[in-house]
Amino acid sequence: LVPFRPKTSCYHTDQQKNLQQFFKMLARVAQGLRSSLRTSHFAPAAGAFRTSFTTVEEATPRLDRCELYVPGTQAKIIPKAAKSAADVIVMDLEDSVSAGEKDIARKNVIQALQEIDFGSKTVAVRINGLYSHHMYKDVIEIIEQAGERCDMFVIPMVGNAKDVYMADSLTSQVETAVGRKKKIGFGLIIEATLGMMNIHEIAAASKRNESLHFGVADYAASTKSRTTNIGGPNHLYGVLTDKDGDKPRDYFWGDPWHYAMARIVVAARANGLRPVDGPFGDIADPDGYRAQCQRAAALGMEGKWAIHPSQVKIANEVFSPGEAEVKQAKRVLEAMEKAQQEGLGAVSLDGKLVDIASIKQAEAIVKKDEAIAASQ
């Protein structure tokens, strides 16, 4: 039995104190939950609070059909790369540079940024990963010493949004300290299972983000795929047609990288970024490289890496809309403009349905063709 307690003014005061303590406790619990969500792997997915009619803010527009990678140790090759037909020149300080040559490579890159005329090309530097003690020197010394010519940092082995935040914070501090006028953009390489798992939060992690790249070699190692190739198909990954008596059965190769590439495209496009396919290691197989470019383009990627000058022309060809394609896109836009003037939302062109979605597709083709023409 609960003993009777008169409801005196003291009783009400005690009740109010208890309620105040209760609400304070709830506030502490709520604060703890908010903190855990900010730091936990189980934070809400990027874009979870965006509505379906949210307008996606596009990253800095850049022509990105081919990204030519040049080791930072090869100072004599960098001027040649600058004169190539590649849209983007990436001077590398990471995988192509041995541990003992990191400082030399960085000095070469800084000198190139100071002295070489790259024209209207996008110039990027692949810095060392956050796991490396060379990374902070890359960021600080390039920003402090190389002037304004570096457009982007390509960041390897990005695993989660915290990685992007760390790189953004350091970059921002140094830019502010030197009074840099132009903000450096980020290209983020997804090349491990952790990065693929967190790809959507990575894509939305910073206003500096411009592109997502598929690092197929390290990704294959991370997933323990049975291959030692850098990109390309795998003869083990295929399907056998059904058995039909004694008739010979066909074996069709599949694409073991389709899932990873498609996921990168979705995350990139949902956040206004450019999806870019990574390297193809067999330099002696131009047909194989072309095939990889074609399947990347079909999935919606903007371009592909080139690890040899011979690959540049192929990438530019595949990721450039053809003359017939541009002509047809312009016809679509003209047909839809006429249809809208007549109050129609769709129209037939050459026996095919053309609607509002067709306008977006056609505009993308025409816009890219115009960007290519302007770069020449």
C-alpha positions in Angstrom: 0.0 0.0 0.0 1.2 3.5 -0.8 1.0 5.7 2.3 -1.3 8.7 2.0 0.5 12.0 1.4 -1.4 15.2 1.5 -1.1 17.3 -1.6 0.5 20.3 0.1 2.4 23.1 -1.7 5.6 21.2 -0.8 4.2 18.1 -2.6 3.7 20.1 -5.8 7.2 21.6 -5.5 8.7 18.1 -5.2 6.6 17.0 -8.2 7.9 19.9 -10.3 11.5 19.1 -9.3 11.1 15.5 -10.3 9.6 16.5 -13.7 12.5 18.9 -14.3 15.0 16.2 -13.5 13.1 13.8 -15.8 13.2 16.3 -18.7 16.9 17.0 -18.1 17.5 13.3 -18.3 15.6 13.0 -21.6 17.6 16.0 -23.0 20.9 14.2 -22.1 19.6 11.0 -23.7 18.6 12.9 -26.9 22.0 14.6 -27.0 23.7 11.3 -26.6 21.7 9.8 -29.5 22.5 12.8 -31.7 26.2 12.4 -31.0 26.2 8.7 -31.7 24.4 9.2 -35.0 27.1 11.7 -36.0 29.9 9.3 -35.2 28.3 5.9 -35.8 28.5 3.7 -38.9 24.8 3.5 -38.6 24.2 7.2 -39.3 21.3 7.9 -41.7 22.2 7.4 -45.3 23.2 10.4 -47.4 20.2 12.0 -49.0 17.8 10.4 -46.4 16.2 13.7 -45.6 16.1 15.0 -49.2 12.7 14.9 -51.0 12.1 13.4 -54.4 11.8 16.9 -55.9 15.1 18.2 -54.5 17.2 19.9 -57.2 20.6 18.3 -57.3 23.4 20.8 -57.3 25.9 19.9 -60.0 29.6 20.0 -59.2 32.0 22.3 -61.1 31.4 21.5 -64.8 34.5 20.0 -66.4 35.2 18.0 -69.5 36.3 14.6 -68.2 36.4 12.1 -71.1 40.0 11.0 -70.4 42.2 11.4 -67.3 45.9 10.8 -68.1 47.9 9.7 -65.1 51.6 10.6 -64.9 54.0 9.5 -62.2 55.3 12.5 -60.2 58.8 11.1 -60.5 58.7 11.4 -64.3 59.4 15.1 -64.6 60.3 14.9 -68.3 57.0 13.3 -69.2 54.7 15.9 -67.5 55.2 18.6 -70.3 54.3 15.9 -72.9 51.2 15.0 -71.0 50.3 18.7 -70.9 50.3 18.8 -74.7 48.2 15.6 -75.0 44.6 15.5 -76.0 43.5 14.3 -72.5 40.9 16.5 -70.7 42.4 16.0 -67.3 46.1 15.5 -66.3 46.6 13.8 -63.0 50.1 13.9 -61.6 50.5 11.0 -59.2 52.2 11.0 -55.8 50.6 7.7 -54.6 50.9 4.2 -56.1 53.3 4.9 -59.0 55.8 6.5 -56.6 58.0 4.4 -54.3 58.3 5.2 -50.6 61.8 6.6 -51.0 60.8 9.0 -53.9 57.8 10.7 -52.4 59.6 14.0 -51.6 61.2 14.1 -55.0 57.9 13.4 -56.8 56.2 16.2 -54.8 58.9 18.7 -55.7 58.5 17.7 -59.4 54.8 18.2 -59.2 55.1 21.6 -57.5 57.6 22.8 -60.1 55.3 21.6 -62.9 52.3 23.5 -61.5 54.5 26.6 -61.3 56.1 26.4 -64.7 54.2 24.3 -67.2 51.4 25.6 -69.4 48.5 23.2 -69.2 46.2 25.4 -71.2 42.6 24.9 -70.4 43.0 21.4 -69.1 41.9 20.4 -65.6 45.0 19.7 -63.6 44.8 17.3 -60.6 47.2 15.7 -58.2 46.6 12.3 -56.7 47.8 12.7 -53.2 48.8 10.0 -50.9 46.0 8.4 -48.8 45.0 9.3 -45.3 46.7 6.2 -44.1 50.1 7.7 -45.2 52.3 10.2 -43.3 53.1 11.7 -46.7 49.5 12.9 -47.2 49.7 16.0 -45.0 52.9 17.2 -46.8 51.2 16.7 -50.2 48.3 19.0 -49.2 50.3 21.6 -47.4 53.2 22.0 -49.7 51.2 22.0 -52.9 48.8 24.7 -51.7 51.6 26.8 -50.1 54.1 26.6 -53.0 52.4 25.7 -56.3 50.1 28.7 -56.8 46.6 28.5 -58.1 47.0 26.0 -61.0 46.0 22.8 -59.2 42.3 22.3 -59.8 41.7 19.1 -57.9 43.1 16.6 -55.4 42.4 13.0 -56.3 42.1 11.1 -52.9 42.7 7.4 -52.8 41.3 4.7 -50.6 38.3 6.8 -49.3 36.5 4.6 -46.8 33.8 6.9 -45.2 32.7 10.5 -44.8 35.1 11.1 -42.0 38.0 10.6 -44.5 36.6 13.3 -46.7 36.0 15.6 -43.7 39.6 15.3 -42.6 41.0 16.1 -46.1 38.5 19.0 -46.5 39.5 20.4 -43.1 43.2 20.3 -43.8 42.7 21.7 -47.3 40.5 24.5 -46.0 43.0 25.5 -43.3 45.9 25.8 -45.7 43.9 27.6 -48.4 42.8 30.1 -45.8 46.3 30.6 -44.4 47.7 31.4 -47.9 44.7 33.3 -49.1 44.0 31.0 -52.0 41.4 32.4 -54.3 40.3 29.1 -56.0 38.9 26.2 -54.0 40.5 22.8 -54.8 37.9 20.2 -55.8 38.0 16.5 -54.7 38.0 13.4 -56.8 37.4 10.4 -54.6 38.6 6.9 -55.4 36.4 4.1 -54.3 38.7 1.1 -54.2 37.8 -1.0 -51.1 34.8 -2.7 -49.7 34.5 -0.1 -46.9 34.3 2.7 -49.4 31.8 0.9 -51.5 29.6 0.2 -48.4 29.7 3.9 -47.5 29.6 5.3 -51.0 26.5 7.4 -50.6 27.7 9.2 -47.4 31.1 9.7 -49.1 29.5 11.3 -52.2 27.6 13.8 -50.0 30.4 14.5 -47.5 31.8 17.8 -48.9 31.0 20.7 -51.2 34.5 20.1 -52.7 33.4 16.7 -54.1 33.4 16.7 -57.9 33.9 13.1 -59.0 33.8 9.5 -57.9 36.4 7.1 -59.4 36.4 3.3 -59.6 39.8 1.9 -58.4 39.3 -1.6 -59.8 42.7 -3.1 -58.8 42.6 -2.4 -55.1 38.9 -3.1 -55.1 39.6 -6.6 -56.5 42.1 -7.2 -53.8 39.7 -5.9 -51.1 37.0 -8.3 -52.3 39.6 -11.1 -52.7 38.5 -11.6 -56.3 40.4 -14.3 -58.2 42.3 -12.1 -60.6 45.7 -10.3 -60.9 44.6 -8.1 -63.8 43.9 -4.4 -63.5 40.3 -4.1 -64.8 38.8 -6.1 -67.7 36.8 -9.3 -67.8 37.5 -12.5 -66.0 37.0 -15.9 -67.8 35.8 -17.4 -64.5 32.8 -15.1 -64.3 30.3 -16.3 -66.8 27.2 -18.5 -67.4 26.7 -21.8 -69.2 23.7 -22.3 -71.3 21.3 -25.1 -70.4 22.1 -28.6 -71.5 20.3 -29.7 -74.6 21.0 -33.3 -75.4 24.5 -33.7 -77.0 24.5 -30.2 -78.5 27.5 -28.1 -77.6 26.8 -25.5 -74.8 27.7 -21.9 -75.1 29.6 -20.1 -72.3 29.0 -16.3 -72.0 31.4 -14.1 -70.1 29.9 -11.7 -67.6 31.2 -8.4 -66.2 32.4 -8.9 -62.6 32.6 -5.1 -62.1 29.1 -4.2 -63.3 27.7 -3.9 -59.7 30.5 -1.7 -58.4 30.4 0.6 -61.4 26.7 0.9 -61.5 26.7 1.8 -57.8 29.3 4.5 -58.3 27.2 6.0 -61.1 24.1 6.1 -58.9 25.9 7.7 -55.9 27.7 10.2 -58.1 24.7 11.3 -60.1 22.4 11.5 -57.1 24.9 14.0 -55.6 25.7 16.0 -58.8 29.2 14.4 -59.2 31.0 12.9 -62.2 31.4 9.1 -62.2 34.8 8.1 -63.8 36.0 4.6 -64.6 39.5 3.7 -63.4 42.5 2.0 -65.1 42.7 -0.8 -67.7 46.1 -2.4 -67.2 46.7 -4.2 -70.5 48.3 -1.4 -72.5 49.0 -3.7 -75.4 45.2 -4.4 -75.9 43.6 -1.3 -77.4 40.5 -3.2 -78.4 40.0 -4.4 -74.8 40.4 -0.8 -73.5 37.9 0.4 -76.0 35.4 -2.2 -74.9 35.9 -1.1 -71.2 35.3 2.5 -72.3 32.1 1.5 -74.1 30.6 -0.3 -71.2 31.5 2.5 -68.8 29.9 5.0 -71.2 26.8 2.8 -71.5 26.4 2.8 -67.7 26.6 6.6 -67.5 30.2 7.3 -66.7 31.8 10.6 -67.9 35.2 9.1 -68.8 38.0 6.8 -68.0 41.6 6.8 -66.8 44.5 6.4 -69.2 47.7 5.0 -67.9 49.4 5.3 -71.3 49.2 8.0 -73.9 48.0 5.4 -76.5 44.7 5.1 -74.5 43.9 8.8 -74.7 42.5 8.9 -78.2 40.3 5.9 -77.6 38.8 7.3 -74.5 38.1 10.7 -76.2 36.4 8.9 -79.1 34.2 6.7 -77.0 33.1 9.4 -74.5 32.4 12.0 -77.2 29.0 12.0 -78.8 29.2 11.2 -82.5 28.0 13.5 -85.2 24.9 11.5 -85.9 24.1 11.3 -82.2 24.4 15.1 -81.8 22.2 15.7 -84.9 19.5 13.4 -83.6 19.6 15.1 -80.1 19.1 18.5 -81.8 16.1 17.0 -83.7 14.6 15.8 -80.5 14.9 19.2 -78.9 13.4 20.9 -81.9 10.5 18.4 -82.0 9.8 18.8 -78.3 9.9 22.6 -78.5 7.3 22.5 -81.2 5.2 20.0 -79.2 5.3 22.2 -76.2 4.2 25.2 -78.3 1.2 23.1 -79.3 0.5 22.2 -75.7 1.7 18.6 -76.0 3.8 16.8 -73.5 5.0 14.1 -75.9 5.4 13.6 -79.6 6.4 10.9 -82.1 9.7 11.3 -83.9 10.7 8.7 -86.5 8.1 6.3 -85.0 9.6 6.6 -81.4 8.1 8.3 -78.4 9.8 11.6 -77.4 8.8 13.2 -74.0 10.2 15.4 -71.2 12.8 12.7 -70.3 14.0 12.8 -73.9 14.8 16.5 -73.5 17.1 15.9 -70.6 19.0 13.2 -72.5 19.3 15.3 -75.7 20.4 18.4 -73.7 23.2 16.4 -72.1 24.5 15.2 -75.5 24.4 18.7 -77.0 25.9 20.3 -74.0 28.8 17.8 -74.0 29.4 18.4 -77.7 29.5 22.1 -77.1 32.0 21.7 -74.3 34.3 19.6 -76.5 34.1 22.2 -79.3 35.0 24.9 -76.8 38.0 23.0 -75.6 39.6 22.7 -79.0 
